[in-house]
Amino acid sequence: MPRPTSRRRARSLQARRLVARPPIFVGIVGWKNSGKTTLVERLIPLLAARGLRVMTVKHTHHDLRPSDGNTDGERHARAGAIKTIVIAPQVWEIDGKRQFGPPPELAEIAPHVAEADIVLIEGFKRAPIPKIEVRRTASPTNEPLAPSDSRIVAVAADHQADAAGLPLFDLDDAEGIAAFIAGLAR
């Protein structure tokens, strides 16, 4: 059977958009300094190259710092996200525009991401969405999340890790991880 051409794949995506399927939410979770932001940055252009419209949501427990051109949301936008949302304790930001007050729950941002095919969620460890756990040996906390979270669907690590029977990706295999995520969107 012949592989679908880029043109056929694009027509298929256009047809899918006509039926207004809601976006697929995929969490990228892990402990601090595990490489979540870097992985998201690498995934965005790979997913976009597959014809998928990618948005990102970043959850942080810290206050938002003034823009210096290198905030996580700005890094996501430079990587090709069509919209970025950053949620902090008392402020949240959509494409750099700040809104003050209690942060929205993940379900409350749905209207802001309707035009996406895939929404990569960085953080929100406890969200009821499929998640990929990121692990690095250099991370200060190395306790695996997957054994206690049935919504983790894969693990990406920079070392030979026990993935508890889940698909295990090398953290540098962004192409393989992107293919896995694209498969979730079908």
trRosetta pair geometry for C-beta under 8 A, 3 or more apart (Angstrom, degrees):
i j d omega theta_ij theta_ji phi_ij phi_ji
4 8 4.3 -125 -166 90 93 123
4 9 4.9 117 125 -59 122 84
4 12 7.1 -12 -169 -12 154 140
5 8 4.7 96 50 9 76 99
5 9 6.8 -139 95 -4 39 88
6 9 5.6 -55 -145 39 31 113
6 10 6.2 35 154 -22 66 105
6 51 7.7 158 -162 -52 78 121
7 10 5.7 -53 -148 35 29 112
7 11 6.5 30 152 -18 63 103
8 11 5.7 -53 -149 36 34 111
8 12 6.3 37 151 -22 65 104
9 12 5.6 -52 -150 34 32 115
9 13 6.5 32 151 -17 64 103
9 50 7.5 -93 159 -174 139 65
9 51 5.8 172 130 3 103 151
10 13 5.7 -53 -149 37 33 110
10 14 6.3 35 151 -20 65 104
10 51 5.3 -155 -98 -120 66 142
11 14 5.5 -52 -147 36 34 113
11 15 6.3 35 153 -20 66 103
12 15 5.7 -52 -149 35 31 111
12 16 6.4 33 151 -21 63 105
13 16 5.5 -52 -148 35 34 114
13 17 6.5 36 153 -21 65 103
13 51 4.6 -156 -20 138 163 125
13 52 7.3 -137 -129 -82 136 52
13 117 7.2 -37 -153 -94 108 148
14 17 5.7 -53 -151 33 33 112
14 18 6.8 40 149 -27 63 100
15 18 5.6 -48 -155 24 36 116
15 19 7.3 24 153 -10 63 100
16 19 6.3 -62 -161 37 36 102
16 21 5.8 -38 174 11 89 127
16 117 7.8 59 109 -121 129 110
17 20 7.2 38 177 -77 45 40
17 21 7.6 -87 -101 29 32 86
17 117 7.7 -69 -82 -81 95 98
22 110 7.4 -23 -152 -157 122 110
22 114 7.3 -67 -130 -131 70 67
23 55 7.2 -25 -148 32 167 114
23 113 5.5 -82 28 137 149 105
23 114 7.1 -162 -15 -136 106 23
23 116 4.1 27 -101 89 145 92
23 117 5.9 137 -124 164 84 9
23 118 6.1 175 -170 -86 99 12
23 119 4.9 81 130 -18 138 99
24 117 7.0 0 20 152 92 59
24 118 5.2 -23 65 -110 94 69
24 119 7.2 -174 86 24 44 71
24 184 5.7 149 174 122 149 99
24 185 4.7 -136 10 -101 149 76
25 106 7.6 87 -154 171 156 123
25 119 4.9 -22 -107 68 68 106
25 121 5.8 27 -173 -22 96 124
25 127 7.7 -96 142 140 134 136
25 129 4.3 -72 107 -141 113 144
25 130 7.5 144 94 40 69 75
26 118 6.4 -12 11 -166 113 103
26 119 7.3 159 25 79 65 53
26 120 5.8 -28 73 -110 91 59
26 121 6.8 178 85 20 36 85
26 129 6.8 -155 -103 148 21 115
26 130 5.7 -31 -119 87 71 94
26 131 7.1 143 -176 -104 58 36
26 132 6.8 24 169 -7 104 99
26 181 5.4 25 -122 -137 179 106
26 184 6.2 111 -83 83 123 155
27 120 8.0 119 -116 -168 19 53
27 121 4.5 -40 -102 75 66 107
27 122 7.8 144 -159 -90 62 19
27 123 7.8 -101 -154 73 99 27
27 124 5.9 -118 -121 80 121 99
27 125 7.7 135 172 -109 143 29
27 127 5.8 160 -75 62 139 120
27 129 5.2 126 -26 86 105 110
27 130 6.9 -176 22 99 85 41
27 131 3.5 -29 73 -107 111 92
27 132 7.0 -178 91 24 61 58
27 151 7.7 51 32 128 132 115
28 36 5.0 139 129 -152 106 91
28 39 5.9 -175 -161 91 140 121
28 40 5.5 -161 41 -68 163 97
28 43 7.8 -166 -74 10 142 152
28 120 6.0 16 -12 -177 115 99
28 121 6.8 170 18 79 69 50
28 122 5.1 -21 66 -103 105 67
28 131 7.2 -178 -71 -158 16 78
28 132 5.6 -13 -111 64 62 96
28 134 6.2 32 179 -26 86 120
29 36 7.1 3 -127 -107 10 129
29 123 6.9 88 -109 -132 73 13
29 124 7.3 -97 -88 75 107 56
29 125 4.8 115 -149 -109 130 69
29 131 4.8 5 6 -176 119 132
29 132 7.3 157 27 76 72 43
29 133 5.6 -37 79 -106 89 61
29 134 6.9 176 84 16 34 83
29 145 6.2 -83 119 77 120 168
29 152 7.3 -99 55 -100 125 102
30 34 3.4 -111 135 77 131 157
30 35 7.1 -7 79 49 158 69
30 36 5.3 -173 42 -61 108 104
30 133 5.7 117 -80 -170 82 64
30 134 3.6 -79 -35 65 148 82
30 135 6.1 -159 -133 -68 121 45
30 136 7.7 75 168 1 144 84
30 139 7.2 -106 158 -109 110 160
30 145 7.1 -137 -107 -3 45 133
31 34 5.1 109 60 -44 64 121
31 139 5.1 113 81 170 112 133
31 140 7.0 -129 140 63 129 71
31 141 4.0 -146 -154 71 160 108
31 142 7.4 -102 27 -72 149 26
31 143 7.5 98 -54 47 137 75
31 145 8.0 176 -41 -44 81 111
32 139 6.9 145 80 -156 53 95
32 140 6.5 -7 76 37 102 109
32 141 7.0 76 35 20 82 109
33 136 7.1 -96 129 60 73 134
33 138 7.0 -90 139 112 114 92
33 139 5.2 165 91 -119 86 71
33 140 6.5 71 49 -1 128 88
34 134 4.5 132 128 109 116 98
34 135 6.0 -51 -156 -114 119 23
34 136 4.9 172 -149 10 56 99
34 139 4.5 11 -87 -88 73 140
35 38 4.9 -57 -164 49 75 115
35 39 5.5 79 136 -28 90 101
35 134 5.3 -139 71 168 88 131
35 136 5.2 114 -13 -47 115 130
35 139 8.0 -94 -8 -66 83 110
35 158 7.3 111 -14 -35 157 119
35 171 6.0 42 100 -169 159 135
36 39 5.9 -62 -150 37 26 109
36 40 6.3 25 156 -18 65 107
36 122 5.1 126 152 -151 119 102
36 123 7.4 101 150 -51 161 61
36 134 5.2 178 -79 39 68 151
37 40 5.7 -53 -147 36 32 111
37 41 6.3 37 153 -21 65 105
37 58 7.7 33 -101 -121 95 125
37 72 5.1 -101 -123 -130 129 107
37 75 6.4 52 175 88 112 148
37 122 6.4 62 -85 -154 62 155
38 41 5.6 -52 -150 34 32 115
38 42 6.5 26 154 -15 64 107
39 42 5.8 -60 -151 39 33 108
39 43 6.2 31 154 -22 68 109
39 134 5.8 -150 -3 -102 154 139
39 156 6.5 116 -124 100 148 154
39 171 6.9 -90 -85 -165 116 84
39 174 6.8 -176 -148 -105 68 96
39 177 7.2 -43 -168 105 110 166
40 43 5.7 -57 -143 36 31 111
40 44 6.6 43 159 -36 65 98
40 56 6.2 85 179 -124 131 134
40 76 6.3 -31 131 -102 120 97
40 79 7.5 144 126 61 72 166
40 120 5.3 151 -136 136 101 142
40 122 5.3 -51 -53 -71 152 123
41 44 6.3 -44 -152 13 26 113
41 75 5.5 -54 -91 153 120 106
41 76 6.8 -115 -89 -93 69 49
41 78 8.0 1 -138 78 103 92
41 79 4.5 -159 -150 -77 65 146
42 45 7.5 -67 -169 37 33 93
42 46 6.8 21 149 -10 66 120
42 79 7.7 -82 -47 -144 18 135
42 174 4.0 -96 138 -117 124 152
43 46 5.6 -74 -152 45 38 111
43 47 5.8 30 160 -18 78 110
43 54 7.7 177 121 -146 88 154
43 120 6.4 133 93 -96 134 154
43 174 6.0 -142 -73 -162 61 100
43 177 6.4 -76 -97 105 110 112
43 178 5.3 171 -141 -86 77 91
43 181 6.8 51 -162 17 128 157
44 47 6.2 -62 -147 38 24 104
44 48 6.2 21 158 -17 63 111
44 54 5.1 -177 -140 105 73 151
44 56 7.1 -49 -88 -50 120 121
44 76 6.5 146 -64 -157 152 68
44 79 4.0 95 60 127 140 115
44 80 4.8 161 140 61 111 93
44 81 5.3 -74 -136 -57 136 76
44 120 7.2 -105 -78 13 81 148
45 48 5.4 -55 -140 41 35 114
45 49 6.1 43 157 -27 67 102
45 79 5.8 -115 -32 178 91 78
45 80 4.9 111 -83 11 71 145
46 49 5.7 -49 -150 29 29 114
46 50 7.1 26 149 -16 58 103
46 174 5.9 173 -23 140 154 102
46 175 6.1 -154 -141 -104 142 55
46 178 3.8 -91 120 -92 128 166
47 50 5.7 -57 -160 34 38 112
47 52 4.6 -61 164 67 90 126
47 54 4.9 97 92 -66 128 132
47 118 5.9 -85 179 53 147 146
47 178 5.4 -145 -61 -150 72 104
47 181 6.5 -50 -93 95 120 127
47 182 6.4 -179 -125 -71 81 94
48 51 7.7 86 -180 -47 37 8
48 52 6.3 -103 -92 68 32 69
48 53 7.5 51 -114 -108 79 30
48 54 5.6 -89 -62 8 86 116
48 80 4.9 -84 -16 139 161 140
50 178 7.2 171 -18 156 133 112
50 182 5.3 -60 137 -110 169 142
52 117 4.3 -122 -156 76 82 139
52 118 5.3 24 165 5 131 113
52 182 6.6 -145 -33 -113 145 91
52 185 6.5 44 -115 118 135 175
53 82 5.4 -19 -170 1 93 146
53 115 6.4 -69 128 136 153 78
53 116 5.1 -144 109 -135 97 49
53 117 4.7 116 44 0 74 91
53 118 7.4 162 80 29 49 68
54 80 6.8 57 59 109 118 92
54 81 5.5 -88 110 -116 90 66
54 82 6.6 133 67 4 49 88
54 116 6.5 51 -140 -149 14 108
54 117 7.2 -42 -67 55 50 87
54 118 5.3 -18 -109 73 74 97
54 119 7.7 147 -161 -97 55 30
54 120 6.4 15 -169 -7 104 107
55 81 5.7 88 -133 -171 33 100
55 82 5.8 -61 -78 60 78 82
55 83 4.5 -8 -126 61 110 88
55 84 7.1 -171 -166 -79 72 37
55 85 7.4 35 164 -1 109 96
55 113 5.0 -160 76 -134 155 98
55 115 7.9 102 -44 75 130 76
55 116 4.0 -89 2 -82 111 143
55 118 7.6 178 31 94 65 50
55 119 4.9 -21 73 -112 96 79
55 120 7.5 -175 90 25 44 69
56 73 7.5 -179 91 -126 117 62
56 76 4.2 -103 44 -163 154 148
56 81 4.6 -59 -1 -121 103 154
56 83 7.7 -170 33 94 58 55
56 84 5.1 -4 64 -119 97 77
56 85 7.1 -165 100 33 55 66
56 119 7.1 155 -98 -165 23 64
56 120 4.9 -23 -109 68 80 93
56 121 7.6 163 -160 -86 58 29
56 122 6.6 15 -173 -6 107 105
57 84 7.8 163 -85 -164 34 52
57 85 4.6 -12 -113 70 76 105
57 86 7.7 170 -162 -84 50 29
57 87 6.7 14 -177 -5 95 111
57 106 7.4 117 126 -128 161 86
57 109 6.4 105 -106 113 140 165
57 113 7.5 -56 -49 -70 113 140
57 119 6.2 28 -6 172 105 110
57 120 7.5 -177 28 91 65 48
57 121 4.8 -11 64 -116 105 72
57 122 7.0 -173 90 27 52 68
57 123 8.0 -105 118 51 81 97
57 124 7.5 19 110 -13 116 134
58 72 4.9 143 -138 111 165 129
58 73 5.9 -129 22 -70 135 77
58 76 7.0 -153 -41 -28 120 144
58 84 7.2 8 -2 -174 106 98
58 85 7.2 179 25 92 66 53
58 86 4.6 -14 65 -114 105 75
58 87 7.1 177 87 24 52 68
58 122 4.6 -7 -114 63 69 113
58 123 6.3 80 -170 7 49 121
59 87 5.1 -19 -110 67 67 104
59 121 7.3 23 -12 180 107 88
59 122 6.7 -168 23 94 70 62
59 123 3.1 -142 58 100 97 138
59 124 4.8 121 -5 -42 152 77
60 64 7.4 121 66 -80 136 67
60 72 7.5 152 -57 28 127 143
60 86 6.8 2 7 -174 113 96
60 87 7.2 163 26 83 67 52
60 88 5.2 -20 73 -99 97 80
60 123 6.7 -124 -61 -74 42 161
61 88 7.7 103 -160 -147 6 68
61 89 6.7 48 -160 -51 48 102
62 65 7.9 -5 130 -34 117 90
62 88 6.5 -61 87 -136 45 112
62 89 8.0 -127 116 -7 5 104
63 88 5.8 89 -134 170 30 145
63 89 6.9 -53 -82 36 62 104
63 90 7.5 -15 -113 41 87 96
63 91 7.3 53 -152 31 73 116
64 71 7.5 28 -161 -143 88 144
64 86 6.3 107 -105 118 120 129
64 88 4.8 -141 -39 -14 85 152
64 91 5.5 -94 13 88 122 122
64 93 6.2 110 -119 -23 162 130
64 98 7.1 -170 76 -111 154 115
65 68 7.2 -20 121 -10 115 107
65 71 6.7 -175 64 -99 93 109
67 71 6.0 -78 -121 -11 63 125
67 74 6.7 112 -146 -52 98 137
67 96 6.7 22 -80 -137 143 103
68 71 6.8 119 37 -41 74 79
69 74 5.9 -165 -170 155 30 159
70 74 6.2 -100 -96 79 8 128
70 75 6.6 41 -161 -59 54 97
71 74 4.6 92 52 9 77 104
71 75 7.0 -137 95 -7 39 86
71 86 7.2 -36 148 -73 125 164
72 75 5.4 -51 -148 34 34 114
72 76 6.5 38 152 -21 65 101
72 86 6.7 129 74 -107 100 122
72 122 7.2 -128 166 84 137 154
73 76 5.6 -51 -151 33 33 113
73 77 6.5 33 151 -19 65 104
73 84 4.2 139 -159 139 87 137
73 85 7.6 -141 -119 77 118 7
73 86 4.4 -82 -57 -43 127 122
73 93 6.4 -79 -53 96 172 123
73 95 8.0 -169 168 -106 123 23
73 96 7.1 171 120 -67 133 63
74 77 5.5 -50 -145 36 35 112
74 78 6.3 37 155 -19 66 104
74 84 7.7 -153 -59 65 26 166
74 96 7.6 62 -78 -80 87 103
75 78 5.8 -53 -147 37 30 111
75 79 6.5 31 152 -21 62 107
76 79 5.7 -59 -153 35 31 113
76 81 4.4 2 153 3 93 142
76 84 4.6 130 86 -105 126 127
77 80 7.9 138 179 2 29 9
77 81 5.5 -75 -92 57 41 96
77 84 5.2 -87 -57 -14 90 133
77 95 7.4 103 -94 -129 133 70
81 84 5.2 85 101 -66 139 88
81 120 7.8 -105 -104 39 119 111
82 115 7.2 -95 112 103 141 111
82 116 6.8 179 55 -94 118 86
83 94 7.0 -9 -177 -169 106 88
83 95 5.8 -65 -145 -59 73 105
83 112 7.1 -161 144 158 148 89
83 113 6.8 -159 78 -107 132 67
83 115 7.8 98 -7 62 132 106
83 116 7.1 -107 38 -60 109 113
84 93 7.9 0 112 109 89 94
84 94 7.6 162 88 -154 50 43
84 95 6.0 118 49 -83 74 51
84 96 8.0 58 70 -32 108 67
85 92 6.8 11 -178 173 90 108
85 93 6.9 164 -155 86 48 55
85 94 5.2 -11 -104 -103 82 71
85 95 8.0 -24 -75 -26 56 57
85 109 6.0 129 140 -151 173 140
85 112 6.3 85 -73 121 139 142
85 113 7.5 -80 -9 -64 135 105
86 92 6.5 -178 91 -156 54 64
86 93 4.5 2 52 53 97 104
87 92 4.5 -6 -112 -115 64 112
87 93 8.0 -153 -69 27 37 64
87 103 4.6 95 -170 -157 103 130
87 104 6.9 -104 -117 48 129 74
87 109 7.9 -98 -61 -63 131 140
88 91 5.3 4 63 63 110 75
88 92 6.5 -180 27 -84 66 56
88 93 7.9 33 2 -4 102 96
88 103 6.7 -177 69 -76 32 129
89 103 6.7 -107 -153 -20 15 120
90 100 6.7 8 149 -158 83 76
90 101 7.1 -150 -171 117 66 3
90 102 7.2 -39 -124 -92 56 36
90 103 7.4 -97 -84 -38 14 85
91 98 5.6 -12 -176 -163 117 105
91 99 6.8 154 -160 78 66 45
91 100 5.2 -29 -105 -107 85 61
91 101 7.7 89 -97 28 46 40
91 103 7.7 -1 64 -78 16 87
92 98 7.5 148 83 -150 30 58
92 99 5.4 -20 67 61 78 97
92 103 5.1 111 -52 -125 119 84
92 104 6.5 -63 10 12 168 89
93 96 6.2 3 176 -121 116 11
93 97 6.4 154 -156 69 71 37
93 98 5.1 -31 -97 -94 89 59
93 99 7.1 175 -86 16 37 74
94 97 5.5 -24 66 57 74 95
94 99 7.2 26 2 -9 96 117
94 112 6.0 -110 -119 -157 137 138
104 108 3.7 -129 -174 87 112 128
104 109 5.5 134 102 -55 136 82
105 108 4.8 98 54 -1 73 105
105 109 7.9 -142 92 -10 44 83
106 109 6.2 -57 -161 24 38 109
106 121 7.1 18 -132 -128 124 145
106 124 5.8 76 -73 -137 131 151
106 127 5.2 61 -23 -126 165 124
106 129 7.5 -118 153 -24 154 127
107 110 6.1 -14 -176 -25 48 113
109 112 4.9 -57 -173 41 74 117
109 113 6.1 48 136 -10 93 111
110 113 6.3 -79 -146 46 31 95
110 114 6.9 62 158 -67 67 80
111 114 6.1 -15 -153 -32 36 114
113 116 4.9 -35 179 16 85 124
113 119 4.9 19 -174 -86 148 136
116 119 5.2 94 103 -64 154 82
117 185 6.0 50 156 -158 100 140
118 181 6.6 72 -147 156 150 113
118 182 7.9 -74 -57 -95 148 53
118 185 5.6 -68 -73 -83 105 133
120 181 7.9 -3 -91 -153 99 152
121 124 5.2 -41 158 41 124 130
121 127 6.5 -48 130 50 156 162
121 129 6.5 80 29 72 146 152
121 131 8.0 -70 73 -105 107 89
124 127 3.9 24 151 -27 113 124
124 129 7.6 35 116 30 127 119
125 131 7.8 72 -143 -140 46 164
125 145 6.7 -118 -157 -141 113 147
125 149 7.6 -109 171 -88 83 157
126 149 8.0 -131 -113 -115 51 122
127 131 7.5 127 67 -65 94 120
127 151 7.8 -131 94 114 60 158
128 151 6.4 -160 -149 -85 44 155
129 151 6.5 94 77 174 28 135
130 151 6.0 -141 -105 179 35 83
130 152 8.0 104 -166 -127 56 17
130 153 4.6 2 -163 -14 104 133
130 184 6.2 -152 82 -144 157 146
131 149 7.0 -21 53 134 133 135
131 151 5.5 64 10 120 100 93
131 152 4.9 -50 78 -102 97 61
131 153 6.7 141 57 11 41 80
132 152 7.2 105 -113 -155 18 78
132 153 6.7 -50 -77 62 64 81
132 154 4.8 -16 -119 72 89 94
132 155 7.1 166 -168 -95 69 20
132 156 5.8 35 163 -8 114 107
132 169 8.0 -11 -161 30 125 127
132 177 6.7 85 -159 -154 164 112
132 180 7.7 106 -91 102 132 133
132 181 7.6 -64 -32 -75 138 101
133 144 7.1 67 149 -160 156 76
133 145 5.0 -174 -119 55 132 110
133 146 5.3 -112 2 -53 154 94
133 149 7.9 135 -66 64 123 129
133 152 5.0 9 -30 -146 109 132
133 154 7.5 -165 27 97 71 47
133 155 4.9 -21 66 -114 99 74
133 156 7.2 179 87 28 48 66
134 156 5.2 -19 -108 71 67 100
134 157 7.5 155 -165 -82 42 51
134 171 6.7 82 -150 -120 87 108
135 139 6.9 -108 -160 15 54 142
135 142 7.0 72 -158 -147 104 73
135 144 6.9 -23 -88 -104 139 75
135 155 6.4 2 3 -173 116 104
135 156 7.3 167 25 87 70 49
135 157 4.1 -11 68 -107 103 96
135 158 7.3 -140 102 18 66 71
135 159 7.4 -81 116 41 106 92
135 161 5.5 98 75 -96 148 157
135 171 7.7 -131 65 -69 56 120
136 139 4.5 115 67 -28 88 98
136 157 7.2 -179 -76 -151 37 64
136 158 5.0 32 -123 18 71 123
136 159 7.8 109 -151 -4 35 100
136 171 6.8 39 -85 -74 84 167
137 142 7.1 20 -132 -107 42 129
137 158 6.1 -104 2 82 88 105
137 159 4.9 77 -49 -31 112 140
138 158 7.9 -7 8 64 91 145
139 142 5.9 137 78 -78 100 69
144 147 5.7 78 102 -1 114 98
144 155 7.8 -22 -143 -117 110 138
144 161 7.4 140 -93 -178 120 116
144 162 7.0 -81 -55 75 159 91
144 164 7.3 151 147 -26 148 118
145 148 6.6 -86 -171 53 48 90
145 149 5.4 -3 154 13 88 129
145 152 6.2 139 106 -63 97 149
146 149 6.2 -85 -127 55 26 88
146 152 4.3 -118 -112 89 75 150
146 155 5.9 -55 -49 -71 145 115
146 163 6.7 10 65 -165 174 53
146 164 4.9 -174 121 28 122 134
146 166 6.1 -118 -154 6 144 143
147 164 5.4 179 -81 -85 72 149
149 152 4.8 80 96 -16 105 103
152 155 7.1 41 162 -68 121 78
152 166 6.6 -51 122 -90 92 167
153 166 6.5 160 165 -150 27 121
153 167 7.5 10 143 31 69 103
153 184 7.5 101 101 -90 163 130
154 163 7.5 -15 -163 -164 47 129
154 166 5.4 -173 -109 157 34 112
154 167 4.3 -27 -119 70 100 98
154 168 7.3 -179 -167 -80 78 26
154 169 6.4 35 164 -5 120 107
154 177 7.5 169 116 -128 145 83
154 180 6.0 33 -45 159 167 154
155 161 5.9 -119 139 94 139 134
155 163 4.1 -154 31 -123 133 99
155 164 7.8 109 -31 28 136 85
155 166 5.5 106 -9 87 93 121
155 167 7.4 178 29 91 65 52
155 168 5.2 -15 70 -113 99 70
155 169 7.1 -179 93 28 48 71
156 168 7.8 150 -91 -166 32 51
156 169 4.5 -24 -106 74 79 104
156 170 7.3 9 -157 105 75 17
156 171 4.9 105 155 -100 93 61
156 173 7.5 -146 -136 56 103 89
156 177 5.8 8 -88 -93 135 134
157 160 7.7 148 101 -87 130 2
157 161 4.0 95 8 -10 173 135
157 163 7.7 -143 -4 -76 126 96
157 168 6.8 -31 22 -163 107 97
157 169 7.7 135 19 77 59 54
157 170 7.3 -65 72 -130 55 36
157 171 5.7 -81 126 -44 10 99
158 170 7.3 62 -113 -168 40 70
158 171 4.4 -38 -65 20 73 136
158 172 7.4 76 -112 -25 81 88
161 168 6.4 -177 65 -141 91 125
163 166 4.5 -115 155 60 103 82
163 167 7.0 -95 154 89 153 19
163 168 3.9 -143 -36 -73 150 103
167 180 6.5 -179 106 -123 156 142
169 173 4.9 -130 -176 69 98 121
169 176 5.3 178 -133 101 117 120
169 177 5.1 125 147 -71 171 90
169 180 7.2 -114 -57 -10 138 148
170 173 4.3 95 61 -14 87 108
170 176 7.7 75 41 44 80 140
173 176 4.0 -7 154 30 115 119
173 177 6.1 126 104 -20 79 88
174 177 5.6 -58 -145 41 34 111
174 178 6.0 38 154 -23 68 105
175 178 5.7 -52 -146 35 29 112
175 179 6.5 31 153 -20 62 104
176 179 5.7 -51 -149 34 32 112
176 180 6.5 35 151 -21 63 104
177 180 5.5 -51 -151 34 34 115
177 181 6.4 32 151 -17 66 104
178 181 5.7 -54 -147 38 33 110
178 182 6.2 35 153 -21 66 105
179 182 5.6 -51 -144 37 31 113
179 183 6.5 39 151 -25 61 103
180 183 5.6 -54 -157 30 30 116
180 184 7.1 34 146 -21 61 98
181 184 5.6 -48 -158 26 40 114
181 185 6.9 36 147 -19 65 103
182 185 5.6 -56 -156 33 39 114
182 186 7.2 50 147 -35 65 94
183 186 5.9 -40 -156 10 40 115
